[in-house]
Amino acid sequence: MSTPIDRIDIEVASRYLLDEELDAAVGRLREVALLTGTQGILVTRVGPGRYTAALSDQVPFGMTRELVS
């Protein structure tokens, strides 16, 4: 049995790829979030071209938020 993902790290070299990768990551996490109905998705920029998309108890279910640093 596989363990559901709760975090996806993204590293890209262009804005076009960023949009594509973020959309894919949020879509995959949304599927996992639907299983429990208790967490939203938090997207965080961790460095140039580096982001993390993760399930978060701090974000209401059904919402996606970006942490601005």
Backbone atoms as SQL, in Angstrom:
CREATE TABLE atoms (id INTEGER PRIMARY KEY, chain TEXT, resi INTEGER, resn TEXT, atom TEXT, x REAL, y REAL, z REAL);
INSERT INTO atoms VALUES
  (1, 'A', 1, 'MET', 'N', 0.849, -1.180, 0.000),
  (2, 'A', 1, 'MET', 'CA', 0.000, 0.000, 0.000),
  (3, 'A', 1, 'MET', 'C', 0.891, 1.239, 0.000),
  (4, 'A', 2, 'SER', 'N', 0.574, 2.209, -0.847),
  (5, 'A', 2, 'SER', 'CA', 1.401, 3.410, -0.930),
  (6, 'A', 2, 'SER', 'C', 0.917, 4.477, 0.051),
  (7, 'A', 3, 'THR', 'N', 1.852, 5.311, 0.469),
  (8, 'A', 3, 'THR', 'CA', 1.538, 6.401, 1.375),
  (9, 'A', 3, 'THR', 'C', 1.186, 7.636, 0.552),
  (10, 'A', 4, 'PRO', 'N', 0.068, 8.308, 0.860),
  (11, 'A', 4, 'PRO', 'CA', -0.289, 9.509, 0.107),
  (12, 'A', 4, 'PRO', 'C', 0.776, 10.596, 0.280),
  (13, 'A', 5, 'ILE', 'N', 1.005, 11.346, -0.770),
  (14, 'A', 5, 'ILE', 'CA', 1.965, 12.440, -0.697),
  (15, 'A', 5, 'ILE', 'C', 1.359, 13.600, 0.084),
  (16, 'A', 6, 'ASP', 'N', 2.185, 14.361, 0.784),
  (17, 'A', 6, 'ASP', 'CA', 1.693, 15.556, 1.462),
  (18, 'A', 6, 'ASP', 'C', 2.557, 16.773, 1.141),
  (19, 'A', 7, 'ARG', 'N', 3.616, 16.560, 0.316),
  (20, 'A', 7, 'ARG', 'CA', 4.502, 17.664, -0.034),
  (21, 'A', 7, 'ARG', 'C', 5.186, 17.353, -1.365),
  (22, 'A', 8, 'ILE', 'N', 5.303, 18.383, -2.200),
  (23, 'A', 8, 'ILE', 'CA', 5.981, 18.248, -3.482),
  (24, 'A', 8, 'ILE', 'C', 6.964, 19.402, -3.619),
  (25, 'A', 9, 'ASP', 'N', 8.223, 19.079, -3.845),
  (26, 'A', 9, 'ASP', 'CA', 9.250, 20.098, -4.071),
  (27, 'A', 9, 'ASP', 'C', 9.391, 20.336, -5.566),
  (28, 'A', 10, 'ILE', 'N', 9.502, 21.604, -5.944),
  (29, 'A', 10, 'ILE', 'CA', 9.561, 21.995, -7.348),
  (30, 'A', 10, 'ILE', 'C', 10.796, 22.849, -7.569),
  (31, 'A', 11, 'GLU', 'N', 11.542, 22.524, -8.623),
  (32, 'A', 11, 'GLU', 'CA', 12.692, 23.338, -9.001),
  (33, 'A', 11, 'GLU', 'C', 12.658, 23.505, -10.519),
  (34, 'A', 12, 'VAL', 'N', 12.630, 24.764, -10.980),
  (35, 'A', 12, 'VAL', 'CA', 12.513, 25.051, -12.410),
  (36, 'A', 12, 'VAL', 'C', 13.458, 26.175, -12.814),
  (37, 'A', 13, 'ALA', 'N', 13.698, 26.259, -14.132),
  (38, 'A', 13, 'ALA', 'CA', 14.592, 27.287, -14.655),
  (39, 'A', 13, 'ALA', 'C', 13.850, 28.389, -15.408),
  (40, 'A', 14, 'SER', 'N', 12.544, 28.213, -15.658),
  (41, 'A', 14, 'SER', 'CA', 11.808, 29.248, -16.403),
  (42, 'A', 14, 'SER', 'C', 10.402, 29.438, -15.839),
  (43, 'A', 15, 'ARG', 'N', 9.860, 30.607, -16.065),
  (44, 'A', 15, 'ARG', 'CA', 8.515, 30.946, -15.586),
  (45, 'A', 15, 'ARG', 'C', 7.463, 30.018, -16.203),
  (46, 'A', 16, 'TYR', 'N', 7.612, 29.715, -17.482),
  (47, 'A', 16, 'TYR', 'CA', 6.674, 28.829, -18.158),
  (48, 'A', 16, 'TYR', 'C', 6.626, 27.465, -17.466),
  (49, 'A', 17, 'LEU', 'N', 7.785, 26.915, -17.181),
  (50, 'A', 17, 'LEU', 'CA', 7.831, 25.626, -16.494),
  (51, 'A', 17, 'LEU', 'C', 7.282, 25.724, -15.078),
  (52, 'A', 18, 'LEU', 'N', 7.498, 26.847, -14.422),
  (53, 'A', 18, 'LEU', 'CA', 6.990, 27.025, -13.064),
  (54, 'A', 18, 'LEU', 'C', 5.477, 26.895, -13.034),
  (55, 'A', 19, 'ASP', 'N', 4.807, 27.620, -13.901),
  (56, 'A', 19, 'ASP', 'CA', 3.343, 27.553, -13.940),
  (57, 'A', 19, 'ASP', 'C', 2.865, 26.127, -14.174),
  (58, 'A', 20, 'GLU', 'N', 3.504, 25.447, -15.110),
  (59, 'A', 20, 'GLU', 'CA', 3.130, 24.082, -15.434),
  (60, 'A', 20, 'GLU', 'C', 3.351, 23.138, -14.240),
  (61, 'A', 21, 'GLU', 'N', 4.509, 23.245, -13.608),
  (62, 'A', 21, 'GLU', 'CA', 4.839, 22.377, -12.470),
  (63, 'A', 21, 'GLU', 'C', 3.962, 22.669, -11.255),
  (64, 'A', 22, 'LEU', 'N', 3.707, 23.948, -10.977),
  (65, 'A', 22, 'LEU', 'CA', 2.839, 24.298, -9.841),
  (66, 'A', 22, 'LEU', 'C', 1.422, 23.786, -10.061),
  (67, 'A', 23, 'ASP', 'N', 0.901, 23.944, -11.276),
  (68, 'A', 23, 'ASP', 'CA', -0.444, 23.449, -11.575),
  (69, 'A', 23, 'ASP', 'C', -0.519, 21.937, -11.360),
  (70, 'A', 24, 'ALA', 'N', 0.501, 21.219, -11.816),
  (71, 'A', 24, 'ALA', 'CA', 0.510, 19.761, -11.660),
  (72, 'A', 24, 'ALA', 'C', 0.597, 19.368, -10.184),
  (73, 'A', 25, 'ALA', 'N', 1.458, 20.047, -9.429),
  (74, 'A', 25, 'ALA', 'CA', 1.622, 19.733, -8.011),
  (75, 'A', 25, 'ALA', 'C', 0.338, 19.997, -7.228),
  (76, 'A', 26, 'VAL', 'N', -0.279, 21.141, -7.470),
  (77, 'A', 26, 'VAL', 'CA', -1.526, 21.477, -6.768),
  (78, 'A', 26, 'VAL', 'C', -2.618, 20.473, -7.138),
  (79, 'A', 27, 'GLY', 'N', -2.674, 20.068, -8.392),
  (80, 'A', 27, 'GLY', 'CA', -3.664, 19.074, -8.807),
  (81, 'A', 27, 'GLY', 'C', -3.480, 17.742, -8.093),
  (82, 'A', 28, 'ARG', 'N', -2.238, 17.290, -7.973),
  (83, 'A', 28, 'ARG', 'CA', -1.982, 16.028, -7.269),
  (84, 'A', 28, 'ARG', 'C', -2.310, 16.139, -5.792),
  (85, 'A', 29, 'LEU', 'N', -1.940, 17.269, -5.178),
  (86, 'A', 29, 'LEU', 'CA', -2.240, 17.448, -3.752),
  (87, 'A', 29, 'LEU', 'C', -3.740, 17.595, -3.510),
  (88, 'A', 30, 'ARG', 'N', -4.439, 18.202, -4.448),
  (89, 'A', 30, 'ARG', 'CA', -5.889, 18.348, -4.307),
  (90, 'A', 30, 'ARG', 'C', -6.549, 16.969, -4.222),
  (91, 'A', 31, 'GLU', 'N', -6.079, 16.025, -5.033),
  (92, 'A', 31, 'GLU', 'CA', -6.625, 14.664, -4.985),
  (93, 'A', 31, 'GLU', 'C', -6.424, 14.034, -3.607),
  (94, 'A', 32, 'VAL', 'N', -5.252, 14.248, -3.019),
  (95, 'A', 32, 'VAL', 'CA', -4.974, 13.709, -1.683),
  (96, 'A', 32, 'VAL', 'C', -5.839, 14.410, -0.638),
  (97, 'A', 33, 'ALA', 'N', -5.962, 15.731, -0.753),
  (98, 'A', 33, 'ALA', 'CA', -6.754, 16.508, 0.219),
  (99, 'A', 33, 'ALA', 'C', -8.215, 16.063, 0.214),
  (100, 'A', 34, 'LEU', 'N', -8.719, 15.681, -0.945),
  (101, 'A', 34, 'LEU', 'CA', -10.115, 15.246, -1.033),
  (102, 'A', 34, 'LEU', 'C', -10.383, 13.972, -0.237),
  (103, 'A', 35, 'LEU', 'N', -9.352, 13.203, 0.009),
  (104, 'A', 35, 'LEU', 'CA', -9.525, 11.959, 0.769),
  (105, 'A', 35, 'LEU', 'C', -9.890, 12.218, 2.225),
  (106, 'A', 36, 'THR', 'N', -9.352, 13.293, 2.802),
  (107, 'A', 36, 'THR', 'CA', -9.619, 13.579, 4.214),
  (108, 'A', 36, 'THR', 'C', -10.548, 14.767, 4.410),
  (109, 'A', 37, 'GLY', 'N', -10.485, 15.722, 3.501),
  (110, 'A', 37, 'GLY', 'CA', -11.345, 16.899, 3.614),
  (111, 'A', 37, 'GLY', 'C', -10.992, 17.808, 4.767),
  (112, 'A', 38, 'THR', 'N', -9.718, 17.784, 5.208),
  (113, 'A', 38, 'THR', 'CA', -9.353, 18.582, 6.377),
  (114, 'A', 38, 'THR', 'C', -8.223, 19.584, 6.132),
  (115, 'A', 39, 'GLN', 'N', -7.538, 19.499, 4.992),
  (116, 'A', 39, 'GLN', 'CA', -6.381, 20.367, 4.771),
  (117, 'A', 39, 'GLN', 'C', -6.486, 21.092, 3.437),
  (118, 'A', 40, 'GLY', 'N', -5.890, 22.294, 3.424),
  (119, 'A', 40, 'GLY', 'CA', -5.749, 23.030, 2.184),
  (120, 'A', 40, 'GLY', 'C', -4.330, 22.859, 1.672),
  (121, 'A', 41, 'ILE', 'N', -3.972, 23.674, 0.679),
  (122, 'A', 41, 'ILE', 'CA', -2.654, 23.573, 0.055),
  (123, 'A', 41, 'ILE', 'C', -1.922, 24.894, 0.229),
  (124, 'A', 42, 'LEU', 'N', -0.678, 24.799, 0.674),
  (125, 'A', 42, 'LEU', 'CA', 0.170, 25.970, 0.874),
  (126, 'A', 42, 'LEU', 'C', 1.351, 25.879, -0.086),
  (127, 'A', 43, 'VAL', 'N', 1.525, 26.935, -0.916),
  (128, 'A', 43, 'VAL', 'CA', 2.643, 27.016, -1.845),
  (129, 'A', 43, 'VAL', 'C', 3.630, 28.041, -1.298),
  (130, 'A', 44, 'THR', 'N', 4.892, 27.647, -1.167),
  (131, 'A', 44, 'THR', 'CA', 5.919, 28.507, -0.583),
  (132, 'A', 44, 'THR', 'C', 7.118, 28.614, -1.515),
  (133, 'A', 45, 'ARG', 'N', 7.577, 29.835, -1.766),
  (134, 'A', 45, 'ARG', 'CA', 8.813, 30.037, -2.529),
  (135, 'A', 45, 'ARG', 'C', 9.965, 29.911, -1.543),
  (136, 'A', 46, 'VAL', 'N', 10.870, 28.978, -1.811),
  (137, 'A', 46, 'VAL', 'CA', 11.973, 28.736, -0.882),
  (138, 'A', 46, 'VAL', 'C', 13.309, 29.251, -1.422),
  (139, 'A', 47, 'GLY', 'N', 13.315, 29.711, -2.665),
  (140, 'A', 47, 'GLY', 'CA', 14.527, 30.255, -3.270),
  (141, 'A', 47, 'GLY', 'C', 14.275, 30.512, -4.738),
  (142, 'A', 48, 'PRO', 'N', 15.251, 31.065, -5.443),
  (143, 'A', 48, 'PRO', 'CA', 15.084, 31.312, -6.878),
  (144, 'A', 48, 'PRO', 'C', 14.757, 30.019, -7.637),
  (145, 'A', 49, 'GLY', 'N', 13.584, 29.983, -8.239),
  (146, 'A', 49, 'GLY', 'CA', 13.172, 28.808, -8.998),
  (147, 'A', 49, 'GLY', 'C', 12.838, 27.593, -8.164),
  (148, 'A', 50, 'ARG', 'N', 12.733, 27.756, -6.837),
  (149, 'A', 50, 'ARG', 'CA', 12.460, 26.631, -5.944),
  (150, 'A', 50, 'ARG', 'C', 11.204, 26.916, -5.114),
  (151, 'A', 51, 'TYR', 'N', 10.275, 25.974, -5.160),
  (152, 'A', 51, 'TYR', 'CA', 9.004, 26.102, -4.451),
  (153, 'A', 51, 'TYR', 'C', 8.654, 24.788, -3.786),
  (154, 'A', 52, 'THR', 'N', 7.780, 24.888, -2.787),
  (155, 'A', 52, 'THR', 'CA', 7.225, 23.708, -2.137),
  (156, 'A', 52, 'THR', 'C', 5.704, 23.864, -2.135),
  (157, 'A', 53, 'ALA', 'N', 5.016, 22.819, -2.531),
  (158, 'A', 53, 'ALA', 'CA', 3.557, 22.761, -2.419),
  (159, 'A', 53, 'ALA', 'C', 3.256, 21.663, -1.413),
  (160, 'A', 54, 'ALA', 'N', 2.466, 21.997, -0.394),
  (161, 'A', 54, 'ALA', 'CA', 2.234, 21.023, 0.676),
  (162, 'A', 54, 'ALA', 'C', 0.821, 21.136, 1.237),
  (163, 'A', 55, 'LEU', 'N', 0.314, 20.010, 1.718),
  (164, 'A', 55, 'LEU', 'CA', -0.936, 20.039, 2.464),
  (165, 'A', 55, 'LEU', 'C', -0.666, 20.735, 3.788),
  (166, 'A', 56, 'SER', 'N', -1.639, 21.535, 4.244),
  (167, 'A', 56, 'SER', 'CA', -1.422, 22.303, 5.461),
  (168, 'A', 56, 'SER', 'C', -2.700, 22.418, 6.273),
  (169, 'A', 57, 'ASP', 'N', -2.551, 22.196, 7.580),
  (170, 'A', 57, 'ASP', 'CA', -3.675, 22.411, 8.501),
  (171, 'A', 57, 'ASP', 'C', -3.975, 23.894, 8.662),
  (172, 'A', 58, 'GLN', 'N', -3.038, 24.750, 8.300),
  (173, 'A', 58, 'GLN', 'CA', -3.201, 26.199, 8.448),
  (174, 'A', 58, 'GLN', 'C', -4.006, 26.817, 7.302),
  (175, 'A', 59, 'VAL', 'N', -4.301, 26.023, 6.283),
  (176, 'A', 59, 'VAL', 'CA', -5.082, 26.487, 5.136),
  (177, 'A', 59, 'VAL', 'C', -6.398, 25.713, 5.141),
  (178, 'A', 60, 'PRO', 'N', -7.536, 26.422, 5.068),
  (179, 'A', 60, 'PRO', 'CA', -8.817, 25.727, 5.085),
  (180, 'A', 60, 'PRO', 'C', -8.959, 24.765, 3.890),
  (181, 'A', 61, 'PHE', 'N', -9.651, 23.653, 4.132),
  (182, 'A', 61, 'PHE', 'CA', -9.912, 22.688, 3.081),
  (183, 'A', 61, 'PHE', 'C', -10.563, 23.396, 1.885),
  (184, 'A', 62, 'GLY', 'N', -10.120, 23.035, 0.696),
  (185, 'A', 62, 'GLY', 'CA', -10.675, 23.624, -0.515),
  (186, 'A', 62, 'GLY', 'C', -9.967, 24.891, -0.979),
  (187, 'A', 63, 'MET', 'N', -8.995, 25.345, -0.196),
  (188, 'A', 63, 'MET', 'CA', -8.280, 26.582, -0.536),
  (189, 'A', 63, 'MET', 'C', -6.820, 26.268, -0.875),
  (190, 'A', 64, 'THR', 'N', -6.235, 27.112, -1.711),
  (191, 'A', 64, 'THR', 'CA', -4.795, 27.081, -1.994),
  (192, 'A', 64, 'THR', 'C', -4.282, 28.480, -1.699),
  (193, 'A', 65, 'ARG', 'N', -3.252, 28.560, -0.886),
  (194, 'A', 65, 'ARG', 'CA', -2.676, 29.863, -0.530),
  (195, 'A', 65, 'ARG', 'C', -1.178, 29.861, -0.831),
  (196, 'A', 66, 'GLU', 'N', -0.671, 31.055, -1.091),
  (197, 'A', 66, 'GLU', 'CA', 0.757, 31.228, -1.335),
  (198, 'A', 66, 'GLU', 'C', 1.361, 31.969, -0.151),
  (199, 'A', 67, 'LEU', 'N', 2.441, 31.438, 0.371),
  (200, 'A', 67, 'LEU', 'CA', 3.170, 32.099, 1.457),
  (201, 'A', 67, 'LEU', 'C', 4.172, 33.030, 0.812),
  (202, 'A', 68, 'VAL', 'N', 4.000, 34.318, 1.061),
  (203, 'A', 68, 'VAL', 'CA', 4.880, 35.324, 0.482),
  (204, 'A', 68, 'VAL', 'C', 5.969, 35.639, 1.503),
  (205, 'A', 69, 'SER', 'N', 7.209, 35.512, 1.068),
  (206, 'A', 69, 'SER', 'CA', 8.312, 35.800, 1.992),
  (207, 'A', 69, 'SER', 'C', 8.956, 37.139, 1.687);
